């Protein structure tokens, strides 16, 4: 195993999702076609995949994106139209996690972890 490479969020409207994710991740896509849009987020792939028949989604998988200030980024997501999933909370030491739901009901986790080093 070589570690995580790609996180994909399924969306019903690729163009609206592109605009929303460009805003909240403060990044422009590097790849785009009619089914998939790819962003490079500090060397990690964030993909948007068109899902025409969106069914109910479960919360059984969480991917956490690193942030420097979890409270600030959590509020930024909410101000951009995300819904609260889990408020920022301490999970041990200085490590803090939180999560939101995007407009397509995907869960996006964020984490402040000063111990994480690439």
Backbone as XML, in Angstrom:
<?xml version="1.0"?>
<chain id="A" units="angstrom">
  <residue number="1" name="UNK">
    <atom name="N" x="0.843" y="-1.184" z="0.000"/>
    <atom name="CA" x="0.000" y="0.000" z="0.000"/>
    <atom name="C" x="0.888" y="1.247" z="0.000"/>
  </residue>
  <residue number="2" name="UNK">
    <atom name="N" x="0.492" y="2.218" z="-0.789"/>
    <atom name="CA" x="1.282" y="3.435" z="-0.929"/>
    <atom name="C" x="0.640" y="4.661" z="-0.279"/>
  </residue>
  <residue number="3" name="UNK">
    <atom name="N" x="-0.479" y="4.485" z="0.381"/>
    <atom name="CA" x="-1.148" y="5.609" z="1.019"/>
    <atom name="C" x="-2.284" y="6.153" z="0.177"/>
  </residue>
  <residue number="4" name="UNK">
    <atom name="N" x="-3.045" y="7.038" z="0.745"/>
    <atom name="CA" x="-4.207" y="7.605" z="0.064"/>
    <atom name="C" x="-3.783" y="8.444" z="-1.128"/>
  </residue>
  <residue number="5" name="UNK">
    <atom name="N" x="-4.581" y="8.392" z="-2.190"/>
    <atom name="CA" x="-4.300" y="9.161" z="-3.395"/>
    <atom name="C" x="-5.464" y="10.053" z="-3.807"/>
  </residue>
  <residue number="6" name="UNK">
    <atom name="N" x="-6.704" y="9.546" z="-3.717"/>
    <atom name="CA" x="-7.854" y="10.256" z="-4.265"/>
    <atom name="C" x="-9.070" y="10.122" z="-3.356"/>
  </residue>
  <residue number="7" name="UNK">
    <atom name="N" x="-9.778" y="11.221" z="-3.175"/>
    <atom name="CA" x="-11.081" y="11.221" z="-2.536"/>
    <atom name="C" x="-12.068" y="11.713" z="-3.574"/>
  </residue>
  <residue number="8" name="UNK">
    <atom name="N" x="-13.133" y="10.949" z="-3.805"/>
    <atom name="CA" x="-14.131" y="11.311" z="-4.805"/>
    <atom name="C" x="-15.467" y="11.562" z="-4.124"/>
  </residue>
  <residue number="9" name="UNK">
    <atom name="N" x="-16.080" y="12.675" z="-4.502"/>
    <atom name="CA" x="-17.413" y="13.009" z="-4.047"/>
    <atom name="C" x="-18.348" y="12.920" z="-5.243"/>
  </residue>
  <residue number="10" name="UNK">
    <atom name="N" x="-19.455" y="12.193" z="-5.092"/>
    <atom name="CA" x="-20.433" y="12.053" z="-6.164"/>
    <atom name="C" x="-21.451" y="13.185" z="-6.059"/>
  </residue>
  <residue number="11" name="UNK">
    <atom name="N" x="-21.722" y="13.800" z="-7.203"/>
    <atom name="CA" x="-22.602" y="14.968" z="-7.240"/>
    <atom name="C" x="-23.578" y="14.858" z="-8.409"/>
  </residue>
  <residue number="12" name="UNK">
    <atom name="N" x="-24.735" y="15.483" z="-8.266"/>
    <atom name="CA" x="-25.742" y="15.434" z="-9.323"/>
    <atom name="C" x="-25.579" y="16.563" z="-10.338"/>
  </residue>
  <residue number="13" name="UNK">
    <atom name="N" x="-24.877" y="17.634" z="-9.980"/>
    <atom name="CA" x="-24.663" y="18.760" z="-10.884"/>
    <atom name="C" x="-23.183" y="19.100" z="-10.870"/>
  </residue>
  <residue number="14" name="UNK">
    <atom name="N" x="-22.484" y="18.640" z="-11.887"/>
    <atom name="CA" x="-21.027" y="18.772" z="-11.927"/>
    <atom name="C" x="-20.570" y="20.233" z="-11.974"/>
  </residue>
  <residue number="15" name="UNK">
    <atom name="N" x="-21.246" y="21.073" z="-12.736"/>
    <atom name="CA" x="-20.822" y="22.471" z="-12.856"/>
    <atom name="C" x="-21.056" y="23.258" z="-11.569"/>
  </residue>
  <residue number="16" name="UNK">
    <atom name="N" x="-22.189" y="23.045" z="-10.911"/>
    <atom name="CA" x="-22.428" y="23.711" z="-9.625"/>
    <atom name="C" x="-21.435" y="23.214" z="-8.578"/>
  </residue>
  <residue number="17" name="UNK">
    <atom name="N" x="-21.168" y="21.912" z="-8.593"/>
    <atom name="CA" x="-20.207" y="21.349" z="-7.636"/>
    <atom name="C" x="-18.807" y="21.902" z="-7.903"/>
  </residue>
  <residue number="18" name="UNK">
    <atom name="N" x="-18.441" y="22.044" z="-9.155"/>
    <atom name="CA" x="-17.121" y="22.611" z="-9.489"/>
    <atom name="C" x="-16.980" y="24.004" z="-8.893"/>
  </residue>
  <residue number="19" name="UNK">
    <atom name="N" x="-18.004" y="24.826" z="-9.049"/>
    <atom name="CA" x="-17.954" y="26.183" z="-8.504"/>
    <atom name="C" x="-17.874" y="26.158" z="-6.976"/>
  </residue>
  <residue number="20" name="UNK">
    <atom name="N" x="-18.676" y="25.290" z="-6.339"/>
    <atom name="CA" x="-18.689" y="25.231" z="-4.875"/>
    <atom name="C" x="-17.348" y="24.733" z="-4.330"/>
  </residue>
  <residue number="21" name="UNK">
    <atom name="N" x="-16.845" y="23.633" z="-4.885"/>
    <atom name="CA" x="-15.581" y="23.079" z="-4.402"/>
    <atom name="C" x="-14.401" y="23.994" z="-4.718"/>
  </residue>
  <residue number="22" name="UNK">
    <atom name="N" x="-14.453" y="24.689" z="-5.851"/>
    <atom name="CA" x="-13.398" y="25.664" z="-6.160"/>
    <atom name="C" x="-13.339" y="26.737" z="-5.080"/>
  </residue>
  <residue number="23" name="UNK">
    <atom name="N" x="-14.515" y="27.153" z="-4.621"/>
    <atom name="CA" x="-14.583" y="28.193" z="-3.585"/>
    <atom name="C" x="-14.098" y="27.683" z="-2.239"/>
  </residue>
  <residue number="24" name="UNK">
    <atom name="N" x="-14.651" y="26.558" z="-1.770"/>
    <atom name="CA" x="-14.329" y="26.123" z="-0.404"/>
    <atom name="C" x="-12.919" y="25.555" z="-0.280"/>
  </residue>
  <residue number="25" name="UNK">
    <atom name="N" x="-12.377" y="24.976" z="-1.361"/>
    <atom name="CA" x="-11.005" y="24.476" z="-1.313"/>
    <atom name="C" x="-10.006" y="25.480" z="-1.882"/>
  </residue>
  <residue number="26" name="UNK">
    <atom name="N" x="-10.523" y="26.636" z="-2.303"/>
    <atom name="CA" x="-9.690" y="27.716" z="-2.816"/>
    <atom name="C" x="-8.705" y="27.199" z="-3.855"/>
  </residue>
  <residue number="27" name="UNK">
    <atom name="N" x="-9.261" y="26.492" z="-4.854"/>
    <atom name="CA" x="-8.444" y="25.846" z="-5.883"/>
    <atom name="C" x="-9.255" y="25.729" z="-7.167"/>
  </residue>
  <residue number="28" name="UNK">
    <atom name="N" x="-8.563" y="25.707" z="-8.287"/>
    <atom name="CA" x="-9.212" y="25.490" z="-9.576"/>
    <atom name="C" x="-8.905" y="24.079" z="-10.048"/>
  </residue>
  <residue number="29" name="UNK">
    <atom name="N" x="-9.823" y="23.451" z="-10.787"/>
    <atom name="CA" x="-9.568" y="22.093" z="-11.273"/>
    <atom name="C" x="-8.411" y="22.061" z="-12.270"/>
  </residue>
  <residue number="30" name="UNK">
    <atom name="N" x="-7.689" y="20.954" z="-12.274"/>
    <atom name="CA" x="-6.634" y="20.753" z="-13.266"/>
    <atom name="C" x="-7.119" y="19.854" z="-14.397"/>
  </residue>
  <residue number="31" name="UNK">
    <atom name="N" x="-8.236" y="19.146" z="-14.182"/>
    <atom name="CA" x="-8.784" y="18.226" z="-15.181"/>
    <atom name="C" x="-10.292" y="18.317" z="-15.163"/>
  </residue>
  <residue number="32" name="UNK">
    <atom name="N" x="-10.889" y="18.216" z="-16.367"/>
    <atom name="CA" x="-12.338" y="18.318" z="-16.433"/>
    <atom name="C" x="-12.851" y="17.665" z="-17.714"/>
  </residue>
  <residue number="33" name="UNK">
    <atom name="N" x="-13.871" y="16.823" z="-17.572"/>
    <atom name="CA" x="-14.631" y="16.334" z="-18.724"/>
    <atom name="C" x="-16.094" y="16.261" z="-18.301"/>
  </residue>
  <residue number="34" name="UNK">
    <atom name="N" x="-16.950" y="15.653" z="-19.108"/>
    <atom name="CA" x="-18.385" y="15.686" z="-18.800"/>
    <atom name="C" x="-18.787" y="14.784" z="-17.635"/>
  </residue>
  <residue number="35" name="UNK">
    <atom name="N" x="-17.879" y="13.926" z="-17.146"/>
    <atom name="CA" x="-18.202" y="12.999" z="-16.053"/>
    <atom name="C" x="-17.390" y="13.227" z="-14.781"/>
  </residue>
  <residue number="36" name="UNK">
    <atom name="N" x="-16.239" y="13.914" z="-14.901"/>
    <atom name="CA" x="-15.301" y="13.987" z="-13.776"/>
    <atom name="C" x="-14.565" y="15.314" z="-13.791"/>
  </residue>
  <residue number="37" name="UNK">
    <atom name="N" x="-14.362" y="15.865" z="-12.602"/>
    <atom name="CA" x="-13.537" y="17.059" z="-12.430"/>
    <atom name="C" x="-12.523" y="16.748" z="-11.341"/>
  </residue>
  <residue number="38" name="UNK">
    <atom name="N" x="-11.249" y="17.004" z="-11.613"/>
    <atom name="CA" x="-10.184" y="16.716" z="-10.661"/>
    <atom name="C" x="-9.488" y="17.966" z="-10.167"/>
  </residue>
  <residue number="39" name="UNK">
    <atom name="N" x="-9.269" y="18.024" z="-8.875"/>
    <atom name="CA" x="-8.516" y="19.103" z="-8.234"/>
    <atom name="C" x="-7.255" y="18.507" z="-7.622"/>
  </residue>
  <residue number="40" name="UNK">
    <atom name="N" x="-6.166" y="19.260" z="-7.629"/>
    <atom name="CA" x="-4.950" y="18.875" z="-6.933"/>
    <atom name="C" x="-4.897" y="19.721" z="-5.663"/>
  </residue>
  <residue number="41" name="UNK">
    <atom name="N" x="-5.107" y="19.078" z="-4.525"/>
    <atom name="CA" x="-5.093" y="19.773" z="-3.238"/>
    <atom name="C" x="-3.822" y="19.377" z="-2.502"/>
  </residue>
  <residue number="42" name="UNK">
    <atom name="N" x="-2.796" y="20.197" z="-2.683"/>
    <atom name="CA" x="-1.489" y="19.958" z="-2.034"/>
    <atom name="C" x="-0.951" y="18.558" z="-2.324"/>
  </residue>
  <residue number="43" name="UNK">
    <atom name="N" x="-1.131" y="18.086" z="-3.564"/>
    <atom name="CA" x="-0.621" y="16.780" z="-3.957"/>
    <atom name="C" x="-1.608" y="15.640" z="-3.815"/>
  </residue>
  <residue number="44" name="UNK">
    <atom name="N" x="-2.811" y="15.919" z="-3.330"/>
    <atom name="CA" x="-3.842" y="14.897" z="-3.176"/>
    <atom name="C" x="-4.987" y="15.188" z="-4.138"/>
  </residue>
  <residue number="45" name="UNK">
    <atom name="N" x="-5.574" y="14.152" z="-4.684"/>
    <atom name="CA" x="-6.659" y="14.295" z="-5.645"/>
    <atom name="C" x="-8.011" y="14.414" z="-4.947"/>
  </residue>
  <residue number="46" name="UNK">
    <atom name="N" x="-8.734" y="15.471" z="-5.279"/>
    <atom name="CA" x="-10.129" y="15.611" z="-4.899"/>
    <atom name="C" x="-10.896" y="15.527" z="-6.202"/>
  </residue>
  <residue number="47" name="UNK">
    <atom name="N" x="-11.742" y="14.506" z="-6.323"/>
    <atom name="CA" x="-12.485" y="14.302" z="-7.554"/>
    <atom name="C" x="-13.970" y="14.494" z="-7.358"/>
  </residue>
  <residue number="48" name="UNK">
    <atom name="N" x="-14.606" y="15.056" z="-8.374"/>
    <atom name="CA" x="-16.063" y="15.176" z="-8.423"/>
    <atom name="C" x="-16.542" y="14.284" z="-9.542"/>
  </residue>
  <residue number="49" name="UNK">
    <atom name="N" x="-17.398" y="13.349" z="-9.232"/>
    <atom name="CA" x="-17.892" y="12.380" z="-10.200"/>
    <atom name="C" x="-19.390" y="12.565" z="-10.372"/>
  </residue>
  <residue number="50" name="UNK">
    <atom name="N" x="-19.820" y="12.687" z="-11.631"/>
    <atom name="CA" x="-21.233" y="12.863" z="-11.912"/>
    <atom name="C" x="-22.003" y="11.609" z="-11.529"/>
  </residue>
  <residue number="51" name="UNK">
    <atom name="N" x="-23.044" y="11.801" z="-10.753"/>
    <atom name="CA" x="-23.929" y="10.713" z="-10.346"/>
    <atom name="C" x="-25.344" y="11.157" z="-10.671"/>
  </residue>
  <residue number="52" name="UNK">
    <atom name="N" x="-25.863" y="10.679" z="-11.795"/>
    <atom name="CA" x="-27.156" y="11.152" z="-12.278"/>
    <atom name="C" x="-28.320" y="10.717" z="-11.390"/>
  </residue>
  <residue number="53" name="UNK">
    <atom name="N" x="-28.305" y="9.508" z="-10.889"/>
    <atom name="CA" x="-29.376" y="9.001" z="-10.028"/>
    <atom name="C" x="-28.873" y="8.937" z="-8.601"/>
  </residue>
  <residue number="54" name="UNK">
    <atom name="N" x="-28.828" y="10.081" z="-7.958"/>
    <atom name="CA" x="-28.282" y="10.151" z="-6.616"/>
    <atom name="C" x="-29.220" y="9.500" z="-5.623"/>
  </residue>
  <residue number="55" name="UNK">
    <atom name="N" x="-28.719" y="8.480" z="-4.959"/>
    <atom name="CA" x="-29.503" y="7.801" z="-3.928"/>
    <atom name="C" x="-29.109" y="8.352" z="-2.561"/>
  </residue>
  <residue number="56" name="UNK">
    <atom name="N" x="-29.778" y="7.869" z="-1.535"/>
    <atom name="CA" x="-29.451" y="8.295" z="-0.176"/>
    <atom name="C" x="-28.021" y="7.886" z="0.154"/>
  </residue>
  <residue number="57" name="UNK">
    <atom name="N" x="-27.288" y="8.783" z="0.776"/>
    <atom name="CA" x="-25.887" y="8.520" z="1.109"/>
    <atom name="C" x="-25.763" y="8.219" z="2.595"/>
  </residue>
  <residue number="58" name="UNK">
    <atom name="N" x="-24.824" y="7.358" z="2.907"/>
    <atom name="CA" x="-24.568" y="7.047" z="4.308"/>
    <atom name="C" x="-23.298" y="7.756" z="4.754"/>
  </residue>
  <residue number="59" name="UNK">
    <atom name="N" x="-23.073" y="7.790" z="6.037"/>
    <atom name="CA" x="-21.893" y="8.441" z="6.610"/>
    <atom name="C" x="-20.833" y="7.428" z="7.020"/>
  </residue>
  <residue number="60" name="UNK">
    <atom name="N" x="-20.745" y="6.317" z="6.322"/>
    <atom name="CA" x="-19.869" y="5.240" z="6.795"/>
    <atom name="C" x="-18.403" y="5.452" z="6.466"/>
  </residue>
  <residue number="61" name="UNK">
    <atom name="N" x="-18.053" y="6.452" z="5.642"/>
    <atom name="CA" x="-16.653" y="6.732" z="5.341"/>
    <atom name="C" x="-16.396" y="8.202" z="5.581"/>
  </residue>
  <residue number="62" name="UNK">
    <atom name="N" x="-15.313" y="8.508" z="6.287"/>
    <atom name="CA" x="-14.906" y="9.890" z="6.503"/>
    <atom name="C" x="-13.476" y="10.068" z="6.042"/>
  </residue>
  <residue number="63" name="UNK">
    <atom name="N" x="-13.256" y="11.054" z="5.204"/>
    <atom name="CA" x="-11.910" y="11.479" z="4.822"/>
    <atom name="C" x="-11.699" y="12.847" z="5.448"/>
  </residue>
  <residue number="64" name="UNK">
    <atom name="N" x="-10.575" y="13.043" z="6.067"/>
    <atom name="CA" x="-10.293" y="14.313" z="6.722"/>
    <atom name="C" x="-9.231" y="15.075" z="5.944"/>
  </residue>
  <residue number="65" name="UNK">
    <atom name="N" x="-9.539" y="16.340" z="5.647"/>
    <atom name="CA" x="-8.622" y="17.248" z="4.976"/>
    <atom name="C" x="-7.978" y="18.134" z="6.031"/>
  </residue>
  <residue number="66" name="UNK">
    <atom name="N" x="-6.666" y="18.243" z="6.012"/>
    <atom name="CA" x="-5.937" y="19.019" z="7.007"/>
    <atom name="C" x="-6.187" y="20.513" z="6.884"/>
  </residue>
  <residue number="67" name="UNK">
    <atom name="N" x="-6.299" y="21.165" z="8.026"/>
    <atom name="CA" x="-6.475" y="22.618" z="8.093"/>
    <atom name="C" x="-5.593" y="23.174" z="9.210"/>
  </residue>
  <residue number="68" name="UNK">
    <atom name="N" x="-5.277" y="24.473" z="9.110"/>
    <atom name="CA" x="-4.486" y="25.130" z="10.144"/>
    <atom name="C" x="-5.341" y="25.660" z="11.285"/>
  </residue>
  <residue number="69" name="UNK">
    <atom name="N" x="-6.571" y="26.071" z="10.972"/>
    <atom name="CA" x="-7.469" y="26.635" z="11.977"/>
    <atom name="C" x="-8.841" y="26.012" z="11.776"/>
  </residue>
  <residue number="70" name="UNK">
    <atom name="N" x="-9.173" y="25.028" z="12.591"/>
    <atom name="CA" x="-10.393" y="24.250" z="12.362"/>
    <atom name="C" x="-11.664" y="25.064" z="12.597"/>
  </residue>
  <residue number="71" name="UNK">
    <atom name="N" x="-11.682" y="25.909" z="13.591"/>
    <atom name="CA" x="-12.873" y="26.718" z="13.858"/>
    <atom name="C" x="-13.151" y="27.656" z="12.682"/>
  </residue>
  <residue number="72" name="UNK">
    <atom name="N" x="-12.117" y="28.309" z="12.204"/>
    <atom name="CA" x="-12.253" y="29.242" z="11.091"/>
    <atom name="C" x="-12.725" y="28.529" z="9.816"/>
  </residue>
  <residue number="73" name="UNK">
    <atom name="N" x="-12.112" y="27.405" z="9.499"/>
    <atom name="CA" x="-12.465" y="26.678" z="8.278"/>
    <atom name="C" x="-13.866" y="26.077" z="8.384"/>
  </residue>
  <residue number="74" name="UNK">
    <atom name="N" x="-14.245" y="25.595" z="9.556"/>
    <atom name="CA" x="-15.593" y="25.061" z="9.777"/>
    <atom name="C" x="-16.637" y="26.144" z="9.484"/>
  </residue>
  <residue number="75" name="UNK">
    <atom name="N" x="-16.447" y="27.336" z="10.034"/>
    <atom name="CA" x="-17.372" y="28.441" z="9.794"/>
    <atom name="C" x="-17.371" y="28.866" z="8.334"/>
  </residue>
  <residue number="76" name="UNK">
    <atom name="N" x="-16.208" y="28.826" z="7.690"/>
    <atom name="CA" x="-16.110" y="29.164" z="6.265"/>
    <atom name="C" x="-16.987" y="28.224" z="5.441"/>
  </residue>
  <residue number="77" name="UNK">
    <atom name="N" x="-16.892" y="26.913" z="5.697"/>
    <atom name="CA" x="-17.732" y="25.940" z="4.992"/>
    <atom name="C" x="-19.215" y="26.238" z="5.212"/>
  </residue>
  <residue number="78" name="UNK">
    <atom name="N" x="-19.604" y="26.497" z="6.457"/>
    <atom name="CA" x="-21.007" y="26.789" z="6.754"/>
    <atom name="C" x="-21.473" y="28.042" z="6.023"/>
  </residue>
  <residue number="79" name="UNK">
    <atom name="N" x="-20.623" y="29.057" z="5.987"/>
    <atom name="CA" x="-20.966" y="30.297" z="5.293"/>
    <atom name="C" x="-21.065" y="30.110" z="3.781"/>
  </residue>
  <residue number="80" name="UNK">
    <atom name="N" x="-20.457" y="29.042" z="3.258"/>
    <atom name="CA" x="-20.520" y="28.736" z="1.824"/>
    <atom name="C" x="-21.686" y="27.806" z="1.490"/>
  </residue>
  <residue number="81" name="UNK">
    <atom name="N" x="-22.522" y="27.503" z="2.456"/>
    <atom name="CA" x="-23.708" y="26.697" z="2.198"/>
    <atom name="C" x="-23.642" y="25.262" z="2.659"/>
  </residue>
  <residue number="82" name="UNK">
    <atom name="N" x="-22.569" y="24.872" z="3.323"/>
    <atom name="CA" x="-22.483" y="23.516" z="3.866"/>
    <atom name="C" x="-23.377" y="23.409" z="5.100"/>
  </residue>
  <residue number="83" name="UNK">
    <atom name="N" x="-23.733" y="22.188" z="5.445"/>
    <atom name="CA" x="-24.504" y="21.927" z="6.653"/>
    <atom name="C" x="-23.614" y="21.290" z="7.712"/>
  </residue>
  <residue number="84" name="UNK">
    <atom name="N" x="-23.863" y="21.626" z="8.956"/>
    <atom name="CA" x="-23.096" y="21.046" z="10.058"/>
    <atom name="C" x="-23.348" y="19.540" z="10.138"/>
  </residue>
  <residue number="85" name="UNK">
    <atom name="N" x="-22.275" y="18.775" z="10.240"/>
    <atom name="CA" x="-22.367" y="17.329" z="10.459"/>
    <atom name="C" x="-21.838" y="17.009" z="11.853"/>
  </residue>
  <residue number="86" name="UNK">
    <atom name="N" x="-20.658" y="17.522" z="12.180"/>
    <atom name="CA" x="-20.070" y="17.346" z="13.512"/>
    <atom name="C" x="-19.261" y="18.593" z="13.842"/>
  </residue>
  <residue number="87" name="UNK">
    <atom name="N" x="-19.617" y="19.259" z="14.924"/>
    <atom name="CA" x="-18.900" y="20.464" z="15.343"/>
    <atom name="C" x="-17.454" y="20.124" z="15.682"/>
  </residue>
  <residue number="88" name="UNK">
    <atom name="N" x="-16.548" y="21.103" z="15.585"/>
    <atom name="CA" x="-15.161" y="20.857" z="15.986"/>
    <atom name="C" x="-15.087" y="20.344" z="17.416"/>
  </residue>
  <residue number="89" name="UNK">
    <atom name="N" x="-14.310" y="19.266" z="17.583"/>
    <atom name="CA" x="-14.125" y="18.722" z="18.926"/>
    <atom name="C" x="-12.744" y="18.112" z="19.043"/>
  </residue>
  <residue number="90" name="UNK">
    <atom name="N" x="-12.252" y="18.107" z="20.266"/>
    <atom name="CA" x="-10.928" y="17.570" z="20.565"/>
    <atom name="C" x="-11.027" y="16.062" z="20.689"/>
  </residue>
  <residue number="91" name="UNK">
    <atom name="N" x="-10.108" y="15.366" z="19.991"/>
    <atom name="CA" x="-10.097" y="13.897" z="20.044"/>
    <atom name="C" x="-8.837" y="13.371" z="20.721"/>
  </residue>
  <residue number="92" name="UNK">
    <atom name="N" x="-8.089" y="14.251" z="21.361"/>
    <atom name="CA" x="-6.894" y="13.858" z="22.091"/>
    <atom name="C" x="-5.735" y="14.782" z="21.792"/>
  </residue>
  <residue number="93" name="UNK">
    <atom name="N" x="-4.999" y="15.169" z="22.825"/>
    <atom name="CA" x="-3.879" y="16.088" z="22.634"/>
    <atom name="C" x="-4.380" y="17.386" z="22.029"/>
  </residue>
  <residue number="94" name="UNK">
    <atom name="N" x="-3.701" y="17.838" z="20.972"/>
    <atom name="CA" x="-4.122" y="19.056" z="20.273"/>
    <atom name="C" x="-4.959" y="18.745" z="19.033"/>
  </residue>
  <residue number="95" name="UNK">
    <atom name="N" x="-5.263" y="17.495" z="18.785"/>
    <atom name="CA" x="-5.946" y="17.091" z="17.555"/>
    <atom name="C" x="-7.439" y="17.405" z="17.646"/>
  </residue>
  <residue number="96" name="UNK">
    <atom name="N" x="-7.925" y="18.107" z="16.626"/>
    <atom name="CA" x="-9.328" y="18.505" z="16.536"/>
    <atom name="C" x="-9.894" y="18.009" z="15.205"/>
  </residue>
  <residue number="97" name="UNK">
    <atom name="N" x="-11.136" y="17.521" z="15.225"/>
    <atom name="CA" x="-11.813" y="17.101" z="14.002"/>
    <atom name="C" x="-13.197" y="17.742" z="13.943"/>
  </residue>
  <residue number="98" name="UNK">
    <atom name="N" x="-13.712" y="17.860" z="12.731"/>
    <atom name="CA" x="-15.065" y="18.345" z="12.492"/>
    <atom name="C" x="-15.484" y="17.833" z="11.126"/>
  </residue>
  <residue number="99" name="UNK">
    <atom name="N" x="-16.775" y="17.936" z="10.821"/>
    <atom name="CA" x="-17.226" y="17.550" z="9.489"/>
    <atom name="C" x="-18.476" y="18.337" z="9.115"/>
  </residue>
  <residue number="100" name="UNK">
    <atom name="N" x="-18.654" y="18.473" z="7.818"/>
    <atom name="CA" x="-19.810" y="19.173" z="7.266"/>
    <atom name="C" x="-20.381" y="18.321" z="6.139"/>
  </residue>
  <residue number="101" name="UNK">
    <atom name="N" x="-21.550" y="18.712" z="5.659"/>
    <atom name="CA" x="-22.127" y="18.075" z="4.475"/>
    <atom name="C" x="-22.210" y="19.117" z="3.370"/>
  </residue>
  <residue number="102" name="UNK">
    <atom name="N" x="-21.741" y="18.726" z="2.197"/>
    <atom name="CA" x="-21.806" y="19.624" z="1.051"/>
    <atom name="C" x="-23.246" y="19.699" z="0.527"/>
  </residue>
  <residue number="103" name="UNK">
    <atom name="N" x="-23.518" y="20.554" z="-0.463"/>
    <atom name="CA" x="-24.893" y="20.645" z="-0.981"/>
    <atom name="C" x="-25.414" y="19.358" z="-1.628"/>
  </residue>
  <residue number="104" name="UNK">
    <atom name="N" x="-24.560" y="18.350" z="-1.841"/>
    <atom name="CA" x="-24.962" y="17.074" z="-2.439"/>
    <atom name="C" x="-24.996" y="15.963" z="-1.402"/>
  </residue>
  <residue number="105" name="UNK">
    <atom name="N" x="-24.930" y="16.351" z="-0.117"/>
    <atom name="CA" x="-25.040" y="15.441" z="1.019"/>
    <atom name="C" x="-23.815" y="14.564" z="1.230"/>
  </residue>
  <residue number="106" name="UNK">
    <atom name="N" x="-22.665" y="14.949" z="0.670"/>
    <atom name="CA" x="-21.398" y="14.257" z="0.937"/>
    <atom name="C" x="-20.802" y="14.799" z="2.229"/>
  </residue>
  <residue number="107" name="UNK">
    <atom name="N" x="-20.244" y="13.932" z="3.046"/>
    <atom name="CA" x="-19.589" y="14.357" z="4.278"/>
    <atom name="C" x="-18.128" y="14.697" z="3.977"/>
  </residue>
  <residue number="108" name="UNK">
    <atom name="N" x="-17.715" y="15.894" z="4.407"/>
    <atom name="CA" x="-16.328" y="16.338" z="4.264"/>
    <atom name="C" x="-15.770" y="16.529" z="5.659"/>
  </residue>
  <residue number="109" name="UNK">
    <atom name="N" x="-14.723" y="15.790" z="5.984"/>
    <atom name="CA" x="-14.079" y="15.934" z="7.280"/>
    <atom name="C" x="-12.923" y="16.912" z="7.202"/>
  </residue>
  <residue number="110" name="UNK">
    <atom name="N" x="-12.715" y="17.646" z="8.278"/>
    <atom name="CA" x="-11.533" y="18.500" z="8.395"/>
    <atom name="C" x="-10.851" y="18.173" z="9.718"/>
  </residue>
  <residue number="111" name="UNK">
    <atom name="N" x="-9.521" y="18.299" z="9.710"/>
    <atom name="CA" x="-8.749" y="17.936" z="10.897"/>
    <atom name="C" x="-7.602" y="18.913" z="11.106"/>
  </residue>
  <residue number="112" name="UNK">
    <atom name="N" x="-7.416" y="19.285" z="12.363"/>
    <atom name="CA" x="-6.219" y="20.008" z="12.772"/>
    <atom name="C" x="-5.392" y="19.005" z="13.557"/>
  </residue>
  <residue number="113" name="UNK">
    <atom name="N" x="-4.215" y="18.688" z="13.022"/>
    <atom name="CA" x="-3.338" y="17.717" z="13.672"/>
    <atom name="C" x="-1.890" y="18.202" z="13.536"/>
  </residue>
  <residue number="114" name="UNK">
    <atom name="N" x="-1.372" y="18.903" z="14.551"/>
    <atom name="CA" x="-0.012" y="19.422" z="14.461"/>
    <atom name="C" x="1.059" y="18.318" z="14.436"/>
  </residue>
  <residue number="115" name="UNK">
    <atom name="N" x="0.673" y="17.076" z="14.750"/>
    <atom name="CA" x="1.614" y="15.966" z="14.751"/>
    <atom name="C" x="1.797" y="15.350" z="13.352"/>
  </residue>
  <residue number="116" name="UNK">
    <atom name="N" x="0.864" y="15.621" z="12.419"/>
    <atom name="CA" x="0.926" y="14.997" z="11.077"/>
    <atom name="C" x="2.018" y="15.651" z="10.261"/>
  </residue>
  <residue number="117" name="UNK">
    <atom name="N" x="2.913" y="14.843" z="9.735"/>
    <atom name="CA" x="4.011" y="15.295" z="8.881"/>
    <atom name="C" x="4.093" y="14.367" z="7.680"/>
  </residue>
  <residue number="118" name="UNK">
    <atom name="N" x="4.245" y="14.939" z="6.499"/>
    <atom name="CA" x="4.435" y="14.125" z="5.294"/>
    <atom name="C" x="5.859" y="13.625" z="5.221"/>
  </residue>
</chain>
